[in-house]
């Protein structure tokens, strides 16, 4: 509900496609990690909802932008924004989702949370650039591949855990440990996702 509220109420050219992207669903793993990483979920519930919403909005923004780069026609079994509305609209919708994410994150009252998610957004950009640079590179090393996985996925998983711990009242040492856990989950997730790109049935994966 909060995600729908955050993207609604703006110009239809942006809110419409953004709402359709949201309605396509998804596993919502990153918001789940925010909540699971919080030691105290009761007294900080609204701040956790804002943090969880912010990380999912950033994730959605990257998907919209990635579909432009990849010329993808489908996302979760539905036409992508780029396919349905054109790449120019998709670019603006992705930017809109990024903007709404950081506006939502300010509701946590943690300036360090904004800094952490901003750093992760930069990692996402670098990861995408690394992937483009390594396209068709058969000499890609394992280290270079894992660095790309970190940027594309693991960084956002890690910051999801960090935000949950931070907003949930954990100390810095605990926060760092939980973020490291998120990093490893994210790496495994991206490796599995890459395997599905090669072996998965599009009708099953969307």
N, C-alpha and C positions, 0 to 999 in steps of 0.2 A: 504494500500500500504506500509506504513512504517513497519508494522509487517512482511509482506512478505520479505521486503528488509533486515530486521534484521536477519532473520533465514536463508536466502539464502546465497550462496557463500562459504559455508564451506564443509567439507567432506560429500559426498552423504549419508553416513551411518547415519549422524545426521540431515543434512538439509532436506533430503527427508522425513523421518517420521515426522519431526517437521513441515514441510510445509503441509503435509497431515493433521496433527492435526489442523493446522490453517485453512485449507480449509474446515474442517468439520463445521466451522461457530461457532455460539454461539450468545448470546444476547449482548455481549460486554458492560455489565452493568457497570463494574468497570472503563473502559475508559470513559464512558459517565459521571460517577460521577466526574472524574477528571475535565472534561471540565465544567460541571455544577457548580462546586465549585469554579471556578476561577473568581474573581471580574473583572480582566482585561484579556480578551482572545485574544485581537488583538496584543498588543505589545509583548506578551510572547508566541505566537502561537507555534513556533518550540519546545520550552521547554515543553509546555503542551503536544504536540504530543509525545515527548520522555517519559514524565512521564506516560501518558496514555498507551503507548506501554509497558513500563516496568511492570506496574501492571497486564496487560493482559498476558504477558509472564510468570510472576510468577504464575498466575492462571492456565495457560496451563500446566506449569511444575508440579503443584500439581495434576492436573487431570491425567497426564500420570503416575505419581508415585502411585496415589490412585488406578488406574486400575490394577496395579501390585498386590497391597495388597488385593484388593477385588476380584481378578481373574475375572474381568469384560471382557466380550466378545464384548460388544457394547458401543459406546459413540456417542451420537447424531445420532444414526442410522447407524453408520459405525463401522467396526472392530477397536478395540483399538490397540495402538501400541504394547502392550504386546501380544495381540491375533495374530496380523499380523506378527510381527517381533520377538516375544519372549521377556521374561521379562528382559534379560540381555541388549538387545538393548533399551528397554523402559526405563530402569534405566538410561542409558547414555543419552538418548534423554531428559529426565526430567532434568538431571544435566546441559545439554547444554542450555536448555531454561532458567534455573535459571541464568547461567553465562551471557547469552545474555541480560537478563533483567537488571542486574546491570550495565553492560557495557553501555546499552542504557540510563539508568538513569543518568549516569555521564554527559551526554550532557545537562542536565538542569543547570549545574553549581552550584547546591545546595548540599553541603556536608551533610546538615541535612536531605535532602530528601533520600539520600542513607542510613543514619542511621535509618530513620523511616521505610523504606521498609524492611531493614534487620531485624528490631525488629518484624515486622509483619510476616516475613518468619519464624522466630522462633516460633511465636504464632501458625502458621499453623502446624508446626511439633508437638508442644505440643497437639494441638487439635486432630490430628490424633492418637497420642499415647493414649490420654484419651478415644477416641472412641474405640480403640482396647481393652483397659483395661476394658471397661464397657460392652463389648459384652455379650449379654444374661443376663445382670444384671437387674433383675426385681425390685430390690430395689433402683435403681438409683434415686437420689433426683432431684427435679426441679433445684436447685441451681447448682448441678453438671452437669446437662444436658445443662443449659444455659452457663456454663463455657466452655463446649465443643463447643457449637455453636459459642461462641466468638472466640475461637482459630481457628476453621475450616473455618469460613466465615466472621464474623462481623469484625474481625481485619483488613482483607484486604479491606473490604468496607470502614472502617474508615480511613485507610491510603490513599485510593484512594481520598477521600474527602480532607484529609489533604494536600496531594501533590498538588491537584488542587488549594487549597487556598494559599498554600505556594508559588508555582510558579507564581500564579496569583496576588501576591502582597498583600495578606491580612495580617492584623496584627495578633499577636499570639492569642489574645483573640478570634477573629473571626475564626481563624484556628481551635482552640479547639472546638468551638461550631459546626462548620461544620463537624468536625471529629466525634463528638458525634451523630450528625444526621446520618452519615454513619454507625455508630455502630448499631443504632436501625434498620435501613433498612436491614443491614446484618443479624441481629438476626431473623427478620421476614422472610427474604428470606430462611434462613437455616431451620427454623421450617416448613415452607411450603414445602421445598424440602424433608424433612424427612417424611412428610405426604404423598407426592407423591410416595416415596419408598414403602409405604405400600398399597396405594390405586390406584396408577396411572397405566394406560394401557401402557405397554412397547412400543407398536406400535405408541402411541401418544407421549410419552415422549422421545423416542429414547434410 
